[in-house]
Amino acid sequence: MADSDMTRETILSNTMVWCVACAKAEPARVVARVEGVFLERLCAAQGPEPILLAASESWYRSRAMRPRSIQRPVHPKAAREGCPRDCGPCTGHLADLRLPIFSITNVCNLDCPICFTHNRPDQAYHKSLEDVERIADRILERNPDQTIVDLTGGEPTLHPQLPEIVALLRRKGFARVMVNTNGMRLARDRELAQALARHDAHVVLSLDTLDPQRSRTIHGADIVEAKERCLEMLQEHSIATTVIFVAIKGINESELAPLAGRLLARDHVLSITVQNMAYTGANGSNFAGGGRIASGRGGNLVVRGSRRRSGDF
């Protein structure tokens, strides 16, 4: 390969990114090099910082640079300070609400080394049904055709009124009510599983490994047996399930292919979403970073099963 090929780079686009050290938005560029496609922050104080987006320039161009239709927010807020200081869809957004996600509790029954969420079991808070209804009404005001809503936390299954929340959202007309969970309570609580099945909830189960040693590294404990019991509970009650697999370089990426084959053979598992590890937050920032995994499929990868349900996308 010629020296010119080894040093070739192509600027694909310019953008703005947040510099944590300077606490302000900085100019950045998306640049293609031999090693892949990088988002490169151009901070005058901290210097350039490249982050790998995709291993393949052709893949990135085919996905990220294809034309997209613009559908601006119905009720945008005025942009005052700019991203990320302005919260909510503003006049700078080119897309409207698609997947509303909100927390219903700050309590969790795990303290995983990789977690980016600041959970506060010592200051337990659960959203009331009235809070949830106000949020649902606001979502539908912004987009009357919205059919999906995603509940997170903390650990949503620890909310004492979770079945009532799912039922409320279903009555509001949401075709898919997604409940993110680590599966610890569902592994042992048949009554809760029955209630979620009765209200046709869609469970989003975090499942990063079925290896005990890797589980200790990722979750701080061997919870493999509980994950297995949760899968069996979900299958027993035919609860539609999406599995979230956090890929951590040097830890569990070799487990993805066999795990995906095993999970998608289960009738209740509709898809697997693969996410890169986020080295941020209460615990994640203390985790030994191994870098971003990019095999030509930058961002999240969704692997689907053969079955579909009402509200699937």
N, C-alpha and C positions, 0 to 999 in steps of 0.2 A: 504494500500500500504506500502511495506517495506521501511525503511529509505534509503536502497541502491538504490531503484528505484527512490526515490525523488531526489537523488543527482547524478544520472547517467548522464554522458555526453559522447558523441562520437565526436571525431574530424573527420569531413568529408573531409576537404581539407584545404590547406594553400594557401595564396595569399598575395598581397600587396595592401594597400589602402593609400589614401592621408590624412595626418594629417594637418588640417587647422592651428592649433596653432603652429606647428613646421615647416610648409611649406616644408614638404618633405614626400616621400613615406615611409610608415612604414609596418612592417610585420603584418599580420592578419590571422585569421583562421575562417573557417566555422564550427560551433559546434552545435550538436543536444543535446538539453536538454528536460526535461519534459515539459517545457513551450513552446517549439518550436525550430526552427532553427535560429541561430544568426550568424551574421557577427561580429566578435570581433576583434577590432583593438588592437594591443599589443604595445602601445607606451611607451617607457622607461620613458619619461618625464611626459606625461599626464596620464599614467595609462591605464588599459584596458577600452574599450568602446564598449559594445554590442549593436547591432542594430538588431531588429527582422526582419528576412527575410520571414519566413513562420510559421504558427501555427502548421502545420503537418509535421513531419519528413518523413512519408511515401509519402506524396504529393511531398515534395522537392526532395526526392530520385528519384521518378518516372519521374519528369520533368527535374530537373537541372543536374542529374548525368547520364542520358542516353547517350550512345555513339553518337558522332556527327562527321560528315565528315569534314575534313579540306580543305578549299579552300583559300589559301593565296592570298594576294593582287597581282594584275598583275604587278604593278610598285611600290613596297614598298620603302619607304624612309629609310635611315639608322637610327637606333635607337642610339641617342647620349646621351641624358640626362635621357631618360626613361619617362614613364607615370607619370603625365600628361603633362610634359614639351614639349615633342615631339608632334607636331600637325600633324594629318593625319595618314593614314595607314602606319605603319612601319614594319620592318622585324619581330617584335614580334607579329603581328596580325595573328590570325588563321582563319580569315574570310575576304572576300573581301567586297567591297561596296554593300550594299543592299538597303538602303533607304536614298538617298542623300537629305539633308535638308539645305536650305540656306535662309537667311533673305533678303528681297528686300526693306525694309524700317525700319527706327527706330522710326517712328511716331505711336502713338496710341491715340485713342479717349477715353480711360478709364485709370484709375490709381488704379487698384484693390489691396486691402490689401494683397491678397495672391500671387501677381505676383512675379516671380523670375527674370523677364527680366528688364534690365536697359534701358527703352525707353527714347528717348531724343527729345520730340517735339520742344524744344527750339533750337535744332541744327538739323533741319530736313534734312534727307538724303534719297534719293530714288535711287536704282540701275538703271543704264541706260540699254537700250535694248542691247547695246554692251557688258556691264558687264555680263548680264544674258546669252548672247550667248557664251561668253568665258567660263563661268562656265559650261554650258551645253556641250560644246565641250570637256572640260576636263573630265567631268563625263563619256561621251561616249568613250573617249580615254581609260579610266581606265577599263570600262566595256561596250563593244559594245552592249551587250544584255540587258542593263538596261532599264526597261520599266516604272519606277515610279520615280517621283521627287516631293518634298514637299516644298512649299513656306511658309515662316513664316515672322515674324517681331519682334517688332512693330505689327501693324495691316495692313496686306497686302492689304485689300480692300481700304486703303487710298492712295495707290500708284496710281498716275494719269494715268499710262499706264498698269494697271493690265491686261485688256483684251488682249492687244498686247503681253504681256509677256506670257500669257497662249497660245495664238495662235502660238507664236514662238516655244515654247517648244513642242507643238503638232506637228508642222512641222518637228521638229528635230527627231520625232519618239517616243516620250514618250506616252505610252498608257494611263497613268493616271497622270494628273497634279493636285496635291492636294493643296488647298488654305486654310490655317488655318485662322480662323476668330472668332471674338467675336460676329459677327452678327449685330452689331449696324447699320452699313451703309446698309447692305443688307435688313434690316427690312424696309427701306424707299426708296431704290434706285432700282426701277423696271428696269431701263435701264441697270444698272450693272448686275442685275440678268439675264436679257435677253442675255447679252454679254457672261457671264460665261456659260449659257446653250448652246449658239450657238457654243462655242468652247469645249463643253463637259468637263468642269472643274469638279473636285470632291471637294466638300466643306467639311472641317473638322471644325465643329462647337463646340466651348466650351460652355457647358451647365451643370452647377453644381447644379442648383436649379430652381424650379418654385415657390418658396415661397418668398414673398416680404421681410420678416424680415431676412431670411437667405441670400437673395441677398444683403441686406445692409451690412451684416457681411462679406460676401465673396468679393463683388465687390465695396463696399462703396456707393452703390446707389440701388434703386429699379429699376432693368432693366428687370423685368419679362415680362412686356408687349412687350418690344422690342424683346425679345427672342421668344415670341409666334409669333409675326409678321414675324420674320425672318423664322421660321419654315414654316409658311404659304406661304411665298414668294418662298422658296426652293421647296415646294410641287407643287405650281402653275406652276413652270417652270421645274419640273421633274429633278431637279439637285441632282445627287447622293450625299448622305450625310453620313459622319461618325460623331458621337457625341463623344466628349471627356468629361468625367465626372471625376472631381477631387474629390476624396473621402477624407473628412476631419473628423477625429475622433471627435465625440462629437458635430458635426455641421450638416452634411447632409447625413451621411451614411444610415439613415433610409429611405431616399427619393429614393435611387437607385432602389430598386425592382419595386415600382409602376411607377417610371419614365421610366424605361427600357421597361416595358410592354406597356406603352402609346406610346413611341417613335417607337418601333419596329412594331407597328400596322400601321405606316405610310409607304407608298410604297417607298418613296424616301430614307428612312433611312436604310442603309445597315448593319450598325454595331454600337456598342457602345464600346468604349475603356475606361476602368476604371483605373485611375492612383491615386496613393497615393499623398497627398499633399507634396510639396517640400518646406521645411522651409528655403529657401535660397533667395539670390538676393536682389534687391532694396527694395521690400516690404515684401516678404515672410519671411525674417529673423526677421522682427518685429512683425510677427503674432504669437499669443499665440499657441505654439505647443501642439498638443494633442496626438502625437505619431502616429506610423504606424499602419494601419489597415491590419491585416493578418488573413484570415479565412481558411488558408490552400492553398490559391492561391496567393503565393508570386508574386511580380512584377505586371505587367499590366494584366488585364483581358479583353478579347475581347468577347463581346456578339454579335452574328450575327443574322441578319434577314434572310428571306427565299430567297431574290432576289439576283442575281449576275449580274454583268455587265462586259463588256470587260475590262481586266486589273485587275479584282478583285483578291485578294490573300487570 
